[in-house]
């Protein structure tokens, strides 16, 4: 500064004017130096670093580059230059120093935020991130960084120790807890969800209270995002997964089998004892030929041993069309290529209702994909509905308008 003043004085500039001109020249020189340093840093240094990052085998530094951690570090360069030359303005050095320190604190906060985000991005590339997400913890650390940064900025402005502000915040802890209530609840819930492995990213969950039925796409400190099957997004508070009940379909997906549990109602008036002609017809069905032969021998042996008089159908044992039909469905499911062979497979009768006799199929498909599961289930029941008349059975349904018209036409005039 003195050199500039002397140079201006030698050129015949008055002393007062020389002071203003020297200040202006110094400010312009500092600004030009900052611009040049920033340009070199961003256009040269960062490009060299980026080229090295793109060509090495490590992956974590690529996420730092994507989050622009290094770009944000470049903000320290002009700040350091300004701080170094602040002694040139003794009257304003104190305020310039405060401004530069505040700027550097803000830049450090932004760098920390980007760095933490890059850590989370890199962590999500590992399989463990689905069962142990850390985004909630990262957000807590970010809140801590922003709070500490805010305290340092305020303490720098008022010229007091940060410890004084921290003690004041301790006195206002109730207010702080009220402000960050959701975040604190979310943090506790996130720890419980993670430690107990209750949900992961990619899990299919059902939570009717919040209208959620789909896959989890994100777990954060305050919210869990669920993409429903209609492609809408439902946002659920993280702590709601602890306080409320929900269904997680992960167990089904991991088991490799998805349950079919559906009944077909049969008209009970169509249930009869099997006649020899009916049994002969049923023996032509591949799945039943061996079963019927063994069953006939078993029933005949029982009736003979007990001296059963078969002149009445009510005496002894006999096959029914619904029993043979149930045996057929069991064998049909046993030979179906899409039914899981290692899981429970039952065809059972439920309690009769006003809609007939429910015959329930309880089995598991060997493919858990929704579209495959629905296709297999539909194919099985298509076959059951179509084959029931072959056994002399009628599937029950309430009379429709078509049925009423048919009855009215059949009535004699």
C-alpha positions in Angstrom: 0.0 0.0 0.0 2.8 2.4 0.9 4.6 1.5 -2.3 1.4 2.5 -4.3 1.0 5.7 -2.4 4.6 6.7 -3.0 4.3 5.8 -6.7 1.2 8.0 -7.0 2.9 10.9 -5.1 5.8 10.7 -7.5 3.3 11.1 -10.3 2.1 14.3 -8.7 -1.2 13.0 -7.2 -2.3 14.8 -4.0 -2.0 12.9 -0.7 -5.7 12.6 0.0 -6.4 11.5 -3.6 -3.5 9.1 -3.4 -5.0 7.3 -0.4 -8.4 6.7 -2.2 -6.6 5.7 -5.4 -4.2 3.3 -3.6 -7.2 1.7 -1.8 -9.1 1.3 -5.1 -6.0 -0.1 -6.9 -5.3 -2.5 -4.0 -9.0 -3.7 -4.0 -8.9 -4.2 -7.8 -5.6 -6.0 -7.5 -6.9 -8.3 -4.8 -10.1 -8.9 -6.8 -8.1 -9.7 -9.9 -5.8 -12.1 -8.0 -8.8 -13.8 -6.5 -10.4 -14.2 -9.9 -7.2 -15.5 -11.4 -6.6 -18.0 -8.5 -10.2 -19.2 -8.8 -9.9 -19.6 -12.5 -6.7 -21.6 -12.2 -8.2 -23.7 -9.5 -11.4 -24.5 -11.3 -10.2 -24.7 -14.9 -6.8 -26.3 -14.3 -6.4 -27.9 -10.9 -9.9 -29.4 -10.7 -9.7 -30.7 -14.3 -6.4 -32.4 -13.6 -7.9 -34.0 -10.4 -11.1 -35.0 -12.2 -9.0 -36.6 -15.0 -7.1 -38.6 -12.4 -10.3 -39.6 -10.6 -12.0 -40.8 -13.8 -8.9 -42.9 -14.7 -8.1 -44.7 -11.4 -9.7 -47.9 -10.1 -11.2 -46.4 -7.0 -14.9 -45.6 -7.0 -15.4 -43.6 -3.9 -13.7 -40.5 -5.3 -16.1 -40.5 -8.3 -19.0 -39.8 -5.9 -17.0 -37.0 -4.3 -16.6 -35.5 -7.8 -20.3 -36.0 -8.6 -21.3 -34.1 -5.4 -18.7 -31.4 -6.3 -16.8 -31.7 -3.0 -13.6 -30.6 -4.7 -15.3 -27.7 -6.5 -16.6 -26.4 -3.2 -13.2 -26.7 -1.6 -12.0 -24.2 -4.3 -14.0 -21.5 -2.5 -11.3 -21.4 0.2 -8.7 -20.1 -2.3 -10.0 -16.5 -2.7 -11.0 -16.4 1.0 -7.4 -17.2 2.0 -6.1 -14.5 -0.4 -8.5 -11.9 0.9 -7.6 -12.8 4.5 -3.9 -12.6 3.8 -4.2 -9.1 2.2 -6.6 -7.8 4.9 -3.6 -6.2 6.7 -3.4 -3.7 3.8 -6.5 -2.0 5.3 -5.7 -1.6 9.0 -8.9 0.3 9.6 -11.1 -2.4 8.2 -8.9 -5.4 8.9 -11.0 -6.6 11.8 -14.3 -6.6 9.8 -12.7 -8.1 6.8 -11.3 -10.9 8.9 -14.7 -11.5 10.4 -16.3 -11.6 7.0 -13.7 -14.0 5.6 -14.0 -16.3 8.6 -17.8 -16.4 8.2 -17.4 -17.1 4.5 -15.0 -19.9 5.2 -17.3 -21.4 7.9 -20.2 -21.4 5.4 -17.9 -22.9 2.7 -16.8 -25.6 5.2 -20.5 -26.4 5.9 -21.2 -26.8 2.2 -18.1 -29.0 1.8 -19.2 -31.2 4.8 -22.7 -31.5 3.4 -21.4 -32.6 0.0 -18.9 -34.9 1.5 -21.5 -36.6 3.7 -23.8 -37.0 0.7 -21.0 -38.6 -1.3 -20.4 -41.1 1.6 -24.1 -42.1 1.5 -24.0 -42.4 -2.3 -20.9 -44.7 -2.1 -22.4 -46.7 0.7 -25.6 -47.4 -1.3 -23.5 -49.3 -3.9 -23.0 -52.1 -1.4 -25.7 -54.8 -0.8 -25.6 -54.2 2.9 -27.1 -50.7 2.4 -30.5 -52.3 1.7 -30.6 -53.9 5.1 -28.6 -51.2 7.0 -29.3 -47.8 5.4 -27.3 -44.9 6.9 -29.1 -42.0 5.3 -30.9 -41.2 8.5 -27.6 -41.1 10.4 -26.0 -38.9 7.7 -28.9 -36.5 8.0 -28.4 -36.3 11.8 -24.7 -35.5 11.3 -25.7 -32.8 8.7 -28.0 -31.2 11.3 -25.2 -31.3 13.8 -22.8 -29.7 11.3 -25.3 -27.0 10.4 -26.0 -26.2 14.1 -22.3 -26.1 15.0 -21.6 -23.9 11.9 -24.5 -21.5 12.8 -23.1 -21.2 16.4 -19.6 -20.4 15.1 -21.0 -17.8 12.7 -23.0 -16.1 15.4 -20.2 -16.3 18.0 -17.8 -14.7 15.4 -20.3 -11.9 14.7 -20.9 -11.0 18.4 -17.3 -11.7 19.4 -18.1 -14.2 22.1 -17.0 -17.7 22.8 -19.1 -20.5 21.2 -19.3 -22.1 24.6 -21.5 -19.3 25.8 -24.0 -19.9 23.0 -23.8 -23.7 23.6 -24.7 -23.1 27.3 -27.6 -20.9 26.1 -28.8 -23.7 23.8 -28.7 -26.1 26.8 -31.1 -23.8 28.6 -33.4 -23.8 25.6 -33.2 -27.6 25.1 -37.0 -27.9 25.5 -37.5 -25.5 22.6 -34.9 -27.3 20.6 -36.5 -30.7 21.2 -39.9 -29.2 20.2 -38.4 -27.9 16.9 -36.6 -31.1 16.1 -39.3 -33.4 17.4 -39.8 -35.2 14.1 -36.1 -35.5 13.5 -35.5 -37.0 17.0 -38.4 -39.4 16.6 -37.1 -40.4 13.2 -33.6 -40.9 14.5 -34.9 -43.3 17.2 -37.2 -45.1 14.8 -34.3 -45.4 12.2 -32.1 -47.0 14.8 -34.8 -49.5 15.8 -35.7 -50.3 12.1 -32.1 -50.8 11.2 -31.1 -52.8 14.3 -34.1 -55.1 14.1 -33.9 -55.3 10.3 -37.6 -54.5 10.0 -37.5 -52.8 6.6 -35.0 -52.4 3.8 -35.0 -50.4 0.6 -36.7 -52.5 -2.0 -39.1 -54.2 0.5 -42.7 -54.5 -0.5 -44.8 -53.3 2.4 -48.5 -52.7 3.0 -49.7 -50.0 5.3 -53.5 -49.3 4.7 -53.6 -46.5 7.2 -51.3 -44.4 5.0 -52.5 -45.9 1.7 -49.2 -47.5 1.1 -48.9 -50.7 -0.9 -45.6 -51.0 -2.9 -41.8 -51.0 -2.7 -39.7 -48.8 -0.4 -37.6 -46.6 -2.5 -36.0 -44.4 0.2 -35.5 -44.4 4.0 -34.5 -41.0 5.4 -34.4 -39.4 8.8 -38.0 -38.2 8.8 -39.8 -40.1 6.0 -40.0 -43.4 4.2 -41.0 -43.2 0.6 -43.1 -46.0 -0.9 -43.7 -46.4 -4.6 -47.1 -48.0 -4.9 -47.9 -50.4 -7.7 -49.9 -47.6 -9.5 -46.6 -45.7 -9.5 -47.8 -43.1 -7.0 -45.5 -42.2 -4.1 -46.7 -42.4 -0.5 -44.7 -40.7 2.2 -44.8 -42.3 5.7 -43.3 -40.8 8.8 -40.4 -43.0 9.8 -41.6 -43.3 13.4 -45.0 -44.6 12.1 -43.3 -47.8 11.1 -42.5 -48.3 14.8 -45.8 -47.0 16.4 -48.2 -48.6 13.8 -48.4 -52.1 12.3 -47.5 -52.9 8.7 -47.0 -55.9 6.5 -43.6 -56.7 5.0 -43.7 -59.2 2.1 -39.9 -59.7 2.2 -40.3 -63.1 3.8 -42.5 -64.3 1.0 -40.1 -63.0 -1.6 -37.1 -64.7 0.1 -38.9 -68.0 0.5 -39.4 -68.4 -3.2 -43.1 -69.2 -2.9 -46.2 -67.1 -3.0 -49.5 -68.4 -1.4 -52.7 -69.2 -3.3 -55.6 -69.3 -0.9 -58.9 -69.2 -2.8 -62.1 -71.3 -2.8 -64.5 -72.4 -5.4 -68.1 -72.8 -4.2 -70.0 -76.0 -5.4 -73.7 -76.4 -5.6 -74.4 -79.0 -2.8 -77.4 -80.4 -4.7 -75.0 -81.7 -7.4 -73.0 -83.8 -4.9 -73.9 -87.6 -5.3 -72.4 -91.0 -4.7 -70.4 -92.3 -7.6 -72.0 -95.0 -9.8 -70.0 -97.7 -11.6 -70.4 -95.8 -14.8 -69.1 -92.6 -13.3 -66.1 -94.5 -11.8 -65.4 -96.0 -15.2 -65.5 -92.6 -16.8 -63.2 -91.1 -14.1 -60.7 -93.9 -14.6 -60.0 -92.5 -18.0 -58.5 -89.4 -16.4 -54.7 -89.9 -16.1 -54.3 -88.3 -12.7 -57.1 -90.5 -11.2 -56.7 -94.0 -12.7 -54.3 -95.3 -10.1 -56.0 -93.5 -7.2 -59.4 -94.9 -8.1 -58.1 -98.4 -8.4 -56.5 -98.3 -4.9 -59.6 -96.5 -3.5 -62.0 -99.1 -4.8 -59.9 -101.9 -3.3 -59.7 -100.2 0.0 -63.5 -99.5 0.2 -64.4 -103.0 -1.0 -62.0 -104.6 1.6 -63.5 -102.4 4.4 -67.1 -103.3 3.4 -66.4 -107.0 3.2 -64.5 -107.1 6.5 -67.4 -105.4 8.3 -70.2 -107.2 6.5 -71.7 -104.1 5.0 -75.0 -104.5 3.2 -74.5 -102.4 0.1 -78.2 -102.7 -1.1 -78.6 -99.3 0.6 -76.2 -96.5 -0.4 -76.3 -95.2 3.1 -74.5 -98.3 4.4 -70.7 -98.6 4.5 -68.2 -96.5 2.5 -68.5 -95.2 -1.0 -66.9 -92.7 -3.2 -68.6 -89.3 -4.0 -68.1 -87.1 -7.0 -66.9 -84.2 -4.8 -64.3 -86.5 -3.1 -63.0 -87.7 -6.4 -63.0 -84.1 -7.6 -60.9 -83.1 -4.6 -58.5 -85.9 -5.2 -58.2 -84.8 -8.9 -57.4 -81.2 -7.9 -54.7 -82.5 -5.4 -53.0 -84.5 -8.2 -53.4 -81.7 -10.7 -51.6 -79.3 -8.4 -48.9 -81.9 -7.6 -48.1 -82.1 -11.3 -48.4 -78.4 -12.1 -45.0 -77.0 -13.1 -45.6 -73.7 -11.4 -46.6 -75.0 -8.0 -43.9 -75.2 -5.3 -43.2 -78.8 -4.4 -41.5 -78.1 -1.1 -44.4 -76.0 0.5 -47.8 -76.8 1.9 -50.3 -78.0 -0.6 -53.9 -78.7 0.6 -57.3 -79.0 -1.1 -59.9 -78.9 1.7 -63.6 -78.4 2.3 -64.7 -75.4 4.3 -67.9 -75.0 6.3 -71.0 -75.0 3.9 -72.6 -71.6 3.5 -75.6 -70.2 1.7 -73.4 -70.0 -1.4 -72.7 -73.7 -1.4 -69.8 -75.9 -0.4 -66.4 -74.0 -0.5 -63.6 -76.1 -1.8 -60.4 -74.2 -0.9 -57.1 -74.5 -2.7 -54.1 -73.8 -0.5 -50.8 -73.9 -2.3 -47.7 -71.9 -3.2 -46.4 -70.8 -6.6 -42.7 -71.2 -7.2 -42.4 -67.7 -8.7 -43.1 -64.7 -6.5 -43.4 -62.2 -9.4 -46.8 -60.6 -9.2 -47.7 -61.0 -12.9 -46.6 -64.7 -12.9 -48.4 -65.4 -9.7 -51.7 -64.0 -10.9 -51.3 -65.8 -14.2 -50.7 -69.2 -12.5 -53.6 -68.7 -10.1 -56.0 -67.7 -12.9 -54.9 -70.7 -15.0 -55.6 -73.1 -12.1 -59.1 -71.8 -11.5 -59.9 -71.6 -15.2 -59.2 -75.3 -15.3 -61.2 -76.0 -12.1 -64.3 -74.2 -13.3 -64.1 -75.9 -16.7 -63.5 -79.4 -15.4 -66.1 -79.4 -12.6 -69.0 -80.5 -14.9 -67.0 -83.6 -15.9 -67.5 -84.8 -12.3 -71.2 -84.0 -12.3 -70.7 -80.9 -10.2 -72.0 -77.4 -10.6 -70.2 -74.3 -9.6 -72.5 -72.1 -7.5 -73.4 -68.5 -8.4 -76.4 -66.3 -7.5 -79.1 -66.1 -10.2 -78.5 -63.4 -12.8 -80.9 -61.6 -15.1 -80.0 -64.0 -17.8 -81.0 -66.9 -15.5 -84.4 -65.3 -14.7 -85.1 -64.7 -18.4 -84.3 -68.4 -19.1 -86.7 -69.5 -16.4 -89.5 -67.3 -17.6 -89.1 -68.5 -21.2 -89.2 -72.1 -19.9 -92.6 -71.7 -18.1 -95.6 -73.0 -19.9 -97.9 -70.3 -21.3 
